[in-house]
Amino acid sequence: MTRFTFDLSMSLDGYVAGPEPSQKEPLGKDGESLHEWAFSAMSWRKAHGLEGGEAGADAEVMQEHIDSLGAVVMGRKMYSGGEGGWEDDPNPRGWWGDEPPFHVPVFVLTHHAREPLEMEGGTTFTFVTDGIEAAAEQARAAAAGDRSVHVAGGADAIQQFLRAGLIDEFQVHVAPVFLGGGRRLFDALGDPPPAIELDRVVASPAVTHLRYRVAA
């Protein structure tokens, strides 16, 4: 059965992006510091066409995530950082160049229709204009076998999926940094918020990986 998940890095003070995001710094001021553990992991680097990197617990957690992907859902801001009509978007083909690292179908939540965009390496971006339920249905149909649908972000898209009761499991990678401001992940979760159960803790010097199940 297809499961819906998300997997995000977060600061100790609860932010998944820093303040003042921009096209130059889409994760906000100091936001990239949340992901240093991933940038150095061998499995992350391999998925992005890079050599080298470190083995160990962090690389294993990242590889597990990569192997589980069947389809991805993301918001417009995560896709390109733009808004409004596509003719004015600064990154109409996304942040990742001609060969994005997903290698599975990706469904982008947007208010502005456009034709699907097929990229190298097996990634096709489909632009969904009729809400998260429609995106979830299309992603579920596209996910192969028992692989998961990953809600990649940003925080607003994840919050919408949580409020709708569509998330089965999630993982938060808590980095030992304080951002002091920015975008929080666990705001606006509904009343009452989802009930969760801790499923696993994996710790390394660089990050603590916390996996939770969402209670039925």
TATAMO-V672893 format. One record per pair of residues at least 12 apart in sequence whose C-alpha atoms are under 10 Angstrom apart, sorted by the first residue. I is the first residue (numbers start at 1). J is the second residue. If there is no record, write none. Layout:
BEGIN
i->[I,I]
j->[J,J]
END
This chain:
BEGIN
i->[1,1,1,1,1,2,2,2,2,2,2,2,2,2,2,2,2,2,3,3,3,3,3,3,3,3,3,3,3,3,3,4,4,4,4,4,4,4,4,4,4,4,4,4,4,4,4,4,4,5,5,5,5,5,5,5,5,5,5,5,5,5,5,5,5,5,5,5,5,5,6,6,6,6,6,6,6,6,6,6,6,6,6,6,6,6,6,6,6,7,7,7,7,7,7,7,7,7,7,7,7,7,7,7,8,8,8,8,8,8,8,8,8,8,8,8,8,8,8,9,9,9,9,9,9,9,9,9,9,9,9,9,9,9,9,9,10,10,10,10,10,10,10,10,10,10,10,10,10,10,10,10,10,11,11,11,11,11,11,11,11,11,11,11,11,11,11,11,11,12,12,12,12,12,12,12,12,12,13,13,13,13,13,13,13,13,13,14,14,14,14,14,14,14,14,14,14,14,14,14,15,15,15,15,15,15,15,15,15,15,15,15,15,15,16,16,16,16,16,16,16,16,16,16,16,16,16,16,16,16,16,16,17,17,17,17,17,17,17,17,17,17,17,17,17,17,18,18,18,18,18,18,18,18,18,18,18,18,19,19,19,19,19,19,20,20,20,21,21,21,22,22,23,23,23,23,23,23,26,26,26,26,26,27,27,27,27,27,28,28,28,28,29,29,29,30,30,30,30,31,31,31,31,31,33,33,33,33,33,34,34,34,34,34,34,34,34,34,35,35,35,35,35,36,36,36,37,37,37,37,37,37,37,37,37,37,37,38,38,38,38,38,38,38,38,38,39,39,39,40,40,40,40,40,40,41,41,41,41,41,41,41,41,41,41,41,42,42,42,42,42,42,42,42,43,43,43,43,43,43,43,43,43,43,43,44,44,44,44,44,44,44,44,45,45,46,46,47,47,47,47,47,47,47,48,48,48,48,48,49,49,49,56,57,57,57,57,57,58,58,58,58,58,58,58,58,58,61,61,61,61,65,65,65,66,66,66,67,67,68,68,68,68,68,68,68,69,69,69,69,69,69,69,69,69,69,69,70,70,70,70,70,70,70,70,70,70,70,70,70,70,70,70,70,71,71,71,71,71,71,71,71,71,71,71,71,71,71,71,71,71,71,71,71,71,72,72,72,72,72,72,72,72,72,72,72,72,72,72,72,72,72,72,72,72,72,73,73,73,73,73,73,73,73,73,73,73,73,73,73,73,73,73,73,73,73,73,73,74,74,74,74,74,74,74,74,74,74,74,74,74,74,74,74,74,74,75,75,75,75,75,75,75,75,75,75,75,75,75,75,75,76,76,76,76,76,76,76,76,76,76,76,76,77,77,77,77,77,77,77,77,78,78,78,78,78,78,78,78,78,79,79,79,79,79,79,79,79,79,79,79,79,79,79,79,80,80,80,80,80,80,81,81,82,83,83,83,84,84,84,85,85,85,85,85,86,86,86,92,93,93,93,93,94,97,97,98,98,98,98,98,99,99,99,99,99,99,100,100,100,100,100,100,101,101,101,101,102,102,102,102,103,103,103,103,103,103,104,104,104,104,104,104,104,104,104,105,105,105,105,105,105,105,105,105,105,105,106,106,106,106,106,106,106,106,106,106,106,106,106,107,107,107,107,107,107,107,107,107,107,107,107,107,108,108,108,108,108,108,108,108,109,109,109,109,109,109,109,109,109,109,110,110,110,110,110,110,111,111,111,111,111,112,112,112,112,113,113,113,113,113,114,114,114,114,115,115,116,126,126,131,132,132,132,132,132,132,133,133,133,133,136,136,136,136,136,139,148,148,149,150,150,150,151,151,153,154,154,155,155,155,155,155,156,156,156,156,156,156,156,157,158,158,158,159,159,159,159,159,159,160,160,160,161,162,162,162,162,162,162,162,163,163,163,163,163,163,163,164,164,164,165,165,165,165,165,166,167,167,167,167,168,168,168,168,168,168,169,169,169,169,169,169,169,169,169,170,170,170,170,170,170,170,170,171,171,171,171,171,171,171,171,171,172,172,172,172,172,172,172,172,173,173,173,173,173,173,173,173,173,174,174,174,174,174,174,175,175,175,175,175,176,176,176,176,177,194,194,194,195,195,195,195,195,196,196,196,196,196,196,197,197,197,197,197,198,198,198,198,198,199,199,199,199,200,200]
j->[140,145,146,147,148,70,71,139,140,141,143,144,145,146,147,148,149,168,68,70,140,143,146,147,148,149,150,166,167,168,169,71,72,73,136,139,140,147,148,149,150,151,161,165,166,167,168,169,170,65,68,69,72,148,149,150,151,152,158,161,162,166,167,168,169,170,171,212,213,214,65,72,73,148,149,150,151,152,153,158,161,162,167,168,169,170,171,172,211,62,65,150,151,152,153,158,169,170,171,172,173,209,210,211,34,35,151,152,153,154,155,158,170,171,172,173,174,185,209,31,32,33,34,35,36,37,38,171,172,173,174,175,185,207,208,209,31,33,34,35,172,173,174,175,176,177,178,179,183,184,185,207,208,31,33,34,35,172,173,174,175,176,177,178,179,180,181,184,207,34,173,174,175,176,177,178,179,180,174,175,176,177,178,179,180,181,184,174,175,177,178,179,180,181,182,183,184,185,186,187,31,34,155,174,177,178,179,180,181,182,183,184,185,186,28,31,32,34,35,153,154,155,172,173,174,179,181,182,183,184,185,186,29,30,31,32,33,34,154,155,179,181,182,183,184,185,30,31,32,33,34,178,179,180,181,182,183,184,31,179,180,181,182,183,181,182,183,81,182,183,81,82,80,81,82,90,91,95,77,78,80,81,95,78,81,154,182,183,179,181,182,183,179,181,182,177,178,179,182,177,178,179,182,183,175,176,177,178,179,173,174,175,176,177,178,179,206,207,173,174,175,206,207,175,206,207,54,58,59,62,173,175,204,205,206,207,208,53,54,58,59,61,62,173,206,207,53,54,59,52,53,54,55,58,59,53,54,55,56,57,58,59,60,61,62,63,54,55,56,58,59,60,62,63,55,56,58,59,60,61,62,63,64,65,66,58,59,60,62,63,65,66,101,59,101,63,101,62,63,66,100,101,102,103,96,99,100,101,102,99,100,101,204,202,203,204,207,209,173,202,203,204,205,206,207,208,209,171,173,202,209,148,150,171,101,102,103,147,148,143,144,146,147,148,149,150,102,103,104,105,143,144,146,147,148,149,150,102,103,104,105,106,139,140,141,142,143,144,145,146,147,148,149,150,102,103,104,105,106,107,123,136,138,139,140,141,142,143,144,147,148,149,150,151,152,102,103,104,105,106,107,108,123,125,135,136,139,140,142,143,148,149,150,151,152,153,105,106,107,108,109,125,126,127,128,132,135,136,138,139,149,150,151,152,153,154,157,158,106,107,108,109,110,125,127,132,135,150,151,152,153,154,155,156,157,158,107,108,109,110,127,128,132,151,152,153,154,155,156,157,158,94,107,108,109,110,111,112,127,128,153,154,157,94,108,109,110,153,154,156,157,94,95,108,109,152,153,154,155,157,91,92,93,94,95,96,106,107,108,109,110,125,152,153,154,92,93,94,95,96,108,94,95,94,110,111,112,110,111,112,110,111,112,113,114,112,113,114,117,117,118,119,125,125,119,120,118,119,120,121,123,118,119,120,121,122,123,119,120,121,122,123,124,120,121,122,123,121,122,123,124,119,120,121,122,123,124,121,122,123,124,125,142,143,144,149,118,122,123,124,125,126,138,139,142,143,149,123,124,125,126,127,135,138,139,142,149,150,151,152,124,125,126,127,128,132,134,135,136,138,139,142,151,125,126,127,128,129,131,132,135,126,127,128,129,130,131,132,134,135,157,127,128,129,130,131,132,127,128,129,130,131,127,128,129,130,126,127,128,129,130,126,127,128,129,127,128,128,138,139,160,157,158,160,161,164,166,160,161,164,166,149,150,151,161,166,151,168,169,167,167,169,170,167,170,185,183,185,183,184,185,186,187,183,184,185,186,187,188,189,185,185,186,189,185,186,187,188,189,190,188,189,190,189,186,188,189,190,193,194,214,188,189,190,191,192,193,194,189,190,194,193,194,214,215,216,214,194,213,214,215,196,212,213,214,215,216,196,197,198,199,211,212,213,214,215,196,198,199,210,211,212,213,214,198,199,200,201,209,210,211,212,213,185,201,207,208,209,210,211,212,201,202,203,206,207,208,209,210,211,203,206,207,208,209,210,205,206,207,208,209,205,206,207,208,207,214,215,216,212,213,214,215,216,211,212,213,214,215,216,211,212,213,214,215,210,211,212,213,214,211,212,213,214,212,213]
END
